[in-house]
Each structure stands twice: as structure tokens, then as C-alpha cells.
């Protein structure tokens, strides 16, 4: 899986101008079935490939909206700051996903975005993308589908924070990561957590101590193995059942 996250150190400009059709993530962030002419039109509006170092912000809350960002490499987190200046993480994003759609209605971004590791995005000027919607209906349908997926993710996040027990929340988080990696052609049972336990707890509404206890419990039950940030799901079916509420997690 590491190939997805390593950014080449080369300064070769041609490598930075890889077209959409040759990008390993294009089947996820672009619709299937576009003809060569439509792909060329789309490729022409893609702005620069922008590298974001670990911890660096891509954009901040209230920044003016100009671009959508297709993640080409790496992982990000979205968050807001509460009145006390503390982060509240609202999501984690990975390669093949679009960021910035939250700003379409108001022309201002509603959250901060920071890279969890050295990453790379493709800037897509939204005004030019809108112009293409009128001539490539398939592209508009695909964009609507991605917006729908984003809404569904937010609804699922609300369920995590609302009705689920702590062990359900953590199981659902692992199952979600597993399914997203599977879509990208990577192992659904063996992957690396790019976010810290503190960030996971923040997102799930749990303390870092609670996350550590849940990791220990799942390991003791033989449901997962952990080596630093490397995760291996031994009993993914049980984790799915736990997340769905049809499996219970024995107490320590």
C-alpha cells in the first residue's frame, strides 16, 4: 500500500504534469466512460498539482472558494476550531476524494484542512468546471454522485457521535477505512493508520485513553493485530457486526 502515499522527490516538471487519464486515481475522482475529447477538455482545466507537506494547511475556514481539490496522494483531515481554539475533527480524506465542496453554496470554506502526511492534490478551478458541466452531462452526474456520497459520509459521522457505544464507534471507523482502501485496490484487512490515536478519539468523541483501551480489547479478543500504526483486521466480519449492533464486545 505504501506506493499510494510516497511522493517522488524528483523535480522533473513533466512528472508533475501527468494527465488525468494516466493518474492512478482517475477512476475514483472522474467518471468512467468519458471519450478522449471529453477527457482532454477536463484535463485542460486542471490547475497545478500542489504538494502539501505534513501538517501544512490546504485551506482554512472562511478562505474564499476558488478550487475543488482532488487528492492524488496522501491523507488529510478536516476540522473546525471551537470558541476555545480547540480542534474538532470532522473527517479524514484519502486519495481519490474531492475536497472543498462545502464552500459551493457560500463561496467560503467552512472548515480547515491539513495534511496528515506529505500529500499532493490537483486543483480544479470550480468556475471552469461548471462551464464543462453544460457540455459534458456525464461529468455533472458524476459530480452529483460525489456530493451525495459526501452527504452520506456526514450522516454516518453523526450516527457515530450520536447513538453508538464507544466500541461501536471504533469498529465502524475501522470498517469504514477498510472499505475505502478496498475500493482503491488495496488490502481491506491490512493498512496503516495515517492519523494519530488522539485524532481518532477527537473525531469519534472519545478520549485517547478510550481509544487505547479499545485497541487493547480488540487485540485481546483476537479481532485485530497492531504494530505501531500498522493495523491488521483478523475478524473483519465481527467488527462489521459490532458496528451494525448485531455483535457485542465482551468486557475486559
C-alpha positions as CSV (number, residue, x, y, z in Angstrom):
1,X,0.0,0.0,0.0
2,X,2.9,2.3,0.5
3,X,3.1,3.3,-3.1
4,X,-0.1,5.3,-2.7
5,X,1.5,7.6,-0.1
6,X,5.1,8.1,-1.2
7,X,5.7,11.3,-3.1
8,X,8.6,11.2,-5.6
9,X,11.4,13.6,-4.8
10,X,12.0,14.3,-8.5
11,X,11.9,17.8,-9.7
12,X,11.0,16.7,-13.2
13,X,8.3,19.1,-14.3
14,X,6.9,16.5,-16.8
15,X,6.2,14.2,-13.9
16,X,4.1,16.9,-12.2
17,X,2.0,17.3,-15.4
18,X,0.7,13.8,-15.5
19,X,-2.7,13.9,-17.2
20,X,-5.9,12.8,-15.5
21,X,-6.2,9.8,-17.8
22,X,-2.8,8.5,-16.6
23,X,-3.4,9.1,-12.9
24,X,-3.8,6.0,-10.8
25,X,-6.8,7.6,-9.0
26,X,-8.7,8.9,-12.1
27,X,-11.3,6.1,-11.9
28,X,-12.3,7.3,-8.4
29,X,-12.5,11.0,-8.9
30,X,-13.5,11.1,-12.5
31,X,-16.5,9.4,-14.3
32,X,-16.0,6.3,-16.3
33,X,-16.9,6.4,-20.0
34,X,-15.6,9.8,-21.0
35,X,-14.4,9.8,-24.5
36,X,-10.9,11.1,-25.4
37,X,-12.2,14.5,-26.4
38,X,-14.1,15.0,-23.1
39,X,-11.0,13.8,-21.1
40,X,-8.9,16.3,-23.0
41,X,-11.3,19.1,-22.1
42,X,-11.3,18.1,-18.5
43,X,-7.5,17.7,-18.4
44,X,-7.1,21.2,-19.8
45,X,-8.9,22.9,-16.8
46,X,-7.0,21.0,-14.1
47,X,-4.7,23.5,-12.5
48,X,-1.4,22.8,-10.8
49,X,-0.5,19.7,-8.9
50,X,0.1,21.1,-5.5
51,X,2.3,19.4,-2.9
52,X,1.2,19.8,0.8
53,X,3.7,18.9,3.5
54,X,2.7,17.0,6.6
55,X,0.9,19.4,9.0
56,X,0.5,22.1,6.3
57,X,-2.9,23.6,5.6
58,X,-4.5,23.3,2.2
59,X,-7.1,25.9,3.0
60,X,-8.7,27.5,6.1
61,X,-12.1,28.3,7.3
62,X,-13.5,31.5,5.7
63,X,-11.0,31.4,2.8
64,X,-12.6,32.4,-0.5
65,X,-13.8,29.5,-2.6
66,X,-12.0,29.1,-6.0
67,X,-11.0,25.5,-6.4
68,X,-12.0,22.0,-5.6
69,X,-9.1,19.7,-4.7
70,X,-8.8,16.1,-5.9
71,X,-6.4,14.2,-3.6
72,X,-3.8,12.5,-5.7
73,X,-1.6,11.2,-3.0
74,X,-1.8,11.1,0.8
75,X,-4.3,11.8,3.6
76,X,-5.9,14.9,5.1
77,X,-8.1,15.8,8.0
78,X,-10.9,18.4,8.0
79,X,-11.6,20.3,11.3
80,X,-13.1,23.3,12.9
81,X,-12.0,25.3,15.8
82,X,-14.3,25.8,18.8
83,X,-14.6,29.1,20.7
84,X,-11.8,27.9,22.9
85,X,-9.4,27.4,20.0
86,X,-9.6,23.6,20.2
87,X,-9.8,21.4,17.1
88,X,-12.9,19.3,16.3
89,X,-12.1,16.9,13.6
90,X,-15.0,16.4,11.1
91,X,-13.4,13.9,8.8
92,X,-10.5,12.1,7.2
93,X,-9.9,12.1,3.4
94,X,-7.7,10.0,1.2
95,X,-6.6,9.7,-2.4
96,X,-9.4,9.8,-5.0
97,X,-11.7,12.0,-3.0
98,X,-12.7,15.6,-3.6
99,X,-12.4,18.4,-1.0
100,X,-13.8,21.8,-1.0
101,X,-17.5,21.1,-1.9
102,X,-18.6,22.6,1.5
103,X,-17.9,26.1,0.1
104,X,-20.0,25.9,-3.1
105,X,-23.2,27.5,-1.6
106,X,-21.5,30.3,0.3
107,X,-18.2,30.9,-1.7
108,X,-16.4,30.5,1.6
109,X,-14.8,27.4,3.1
110,X,-16.5,26.1,6.3
111,X,-13.5,24.2,7.8
112,X,-9.7,23.9,7.9
113,X,-7.9,21.2,6.0
114,X,-4.4,19.9,6.9
115,X,-2.3,17.1,5.5
116,X,-1.7,14.1,7.7
117,X,1.4,13.2,5.7
118,X,3.2,14.6,2.7
119,X,0.5,14.7,0.1
120,X,-0.5,16.0,-3.3
121,X,-3.7,17.5,-4.7
122,X,-4.9,18.5,-8.2
123,X,-6.5,22.0,-8.2
124,X,-9.7,22.2,-10.2
125,X,-11.0,25.7,-10.8
126,X,-14.7,25.5,-10.0
127,X,-15.8,28.2,-12.4
128,X,-14.2,26.4,-15.3
129,X,-15.6,23.0,-14.1
130,X,-19.1,24.5,-14.1
131,X,-18.7,25.5,-17.7
132,X,-17.8,21.9,-18.6
133,X,-21.0,20.6,-16.8
134,X,-23.0,22.2,-19.6
135,X,-21.2,20.3,-22.3
136,X,-20.4,17.0,-20.5
137,X,-23.6,15.8,-18.8
138,X,-21.9,12.7,-17.6
139,X,-19.4,14.8,-15.6
140,X,-22.3,16.7,-13.9
141,X,-24.0,13.4,-12.9
142,X,-20.7,12.1,-11.5
143,X,-20.3,15.3,-9.5
144,X,-23.8,15.0,-8.1
145,X,-22.9,11.4,-7.1
146,X,-19.8,12.5,-5.3
147,X,-21.8,15.2,-3.4
148,X,-24.3,12.6,-2.4
149,X,-21.5,10.3,-1.1
150,X,-20.2,13.3,0.9
151,X,-23.6,13.9,2.5
152,X,-23.9,10.2,3.3
153,X,-20.5,10.3,5.0
154,X,-21.5,13.2,7.1
155,X,-24.8,11.5,8.1
156,X,-22.9,8.4,9.1
157,X,-20.5,10.5,11.2
158,X,-23.5,12.0,13.0
159,X,-24.7,8.5,13.8
160,X,-21.2,7.6,15.2
161,X,-21.3,10.5,17.6
162,X,-25.0,10.1,18.5
163,X,-26.3,6.6,19.1
164,X,-23.3,4.3,19.1
165,X,-21.4,2.9,22.1
166,X,-17.7,3.6,22.2
167,X,-16.8,0.1,20.9
168,X,-19.3,0.5,18.0
169,X,-17.8,3.8,17.0
170,X,-14.3,2.5,16.9
171,X,-15.4,-0.6,15.0
172,X,-17.3,1.5,12.5
173,X,-14.3,3.7,12.0
174,X,-12.1,0.7,11.2
175,X,-14.7,-0.8,8.9
176,X,-15.1,2.5,7.0
177,X,-11.3,2.7,6.4
178,X,-11.3,-1.0,5.3
179,X,-14.0,-0.4,2.7
180,X,-12.4,2.8,1.4
181,X,-9.0,1.1,0.9
182,X,-10.7,-1.9,-0.8
183,X,-12.2,0.5,-3.4
184,X,-8.8,1.8,-4.1
185,X,-7.4,-1.7,-4.8
186,X,-5.5,-2.1,-1.6
187,X,-5.9,-4.6,1.2
188,X,-9.1,-4.2,3.2
189,X,-7.6,-6.0,6.2
190,X,-4.0,-4.7,6.4
191,X,-3.3,-1.0,6.4
192,X,-1.6,1.9,8.2
193,X,-3.4,4.5,10.3
194,X,-2.2,7.8,9.0
195,X,-3.9,9.7,11.8
196,X,-2.9,9.6,15.5
197,X,-4.9,8.0,18.2
198,X,-5.6,11.4,19.6
199,X,-7.1,12.5,16.2
200,X,-9.2,9.3,16.0
201,X,-10.5,10.0,19.5
202,X,-11.3,13.6,18.7
203,X,-13.2,12.5,15.6
204,X,-15.2,9.8,17.4
205,X,-15.9,11.9,20.5
206,X,-13.7,9.6,22.7
207,X,-10.6,10.2,24.8
208,X,-7.2,8.9,23.7
209,X,-7.3,6.7,26.7
210,X,-10.6,5.2,25.5
211,X,-9.1,4.5,22.1
212,X,-6.1,2.8,23.7
213,X,-8.4,0.6,25.8
214,X,-10.4,-0.4,22.7
215,X,-7.3,-1.2,20.8
216,X,-6.2,-3.4,23.6
217,X,-9.6,-5.1,23.9
218,X,-9.9,-5.8,20.2
219,X,-6.3,-7.3,20.3
220,X,-7.1,-9.4,23.3
221,X,-10.2,-10.8,21.6
222,X,-8.1,-11.7,18.6
223,X,-10.1,-9.3,16.3
224,X,-7.1,-7.3,15.2
225,X,-3.3,-7.0,15.4
226,X,-1.5,-3.8,15.9
227,X,2.2,-2.9,15.3
228,X,2.5,0.9,16.0
229,X,0.3,2.3,13.3
230,X,0.1,-0.9,11.2
231,X,-3.3,-2.5,11.5
232,X,-4.4,-6.0,10.6
233,X,-8.1,-6.9,10.9
234,X,-8.3,-10.6,11.9
235,X,-12.0,-10.8,12.3
236,X,-13.5,-8.1,9.9
237,X,-16.9,-9.8,10.0
238,X,-17.1,-9.4,13.7
239,X,-16.1,-5.8,13.5
240,X,-18.8,-5.2,10.9
241,X,-21.4,-6.9,13.1
242,X,-20.3,-4.9,16.1
243,X,-20.6,-1.6,14.1
244,X,-24.1,-2.7,13.0
245,X,-25.1,-3.5,16.5
246,X,-25.6,-7.3,15.9
247,X,-22.4,-8.3,17.8
248,X,-21.5,-7.4,21.3
249,X,-18.0,-6.8,22.6
250,X,-17.1,-8.7,25.7
251,X,-15.9,-6.6,28.6
252,X,-12.3,-6.9,29.8
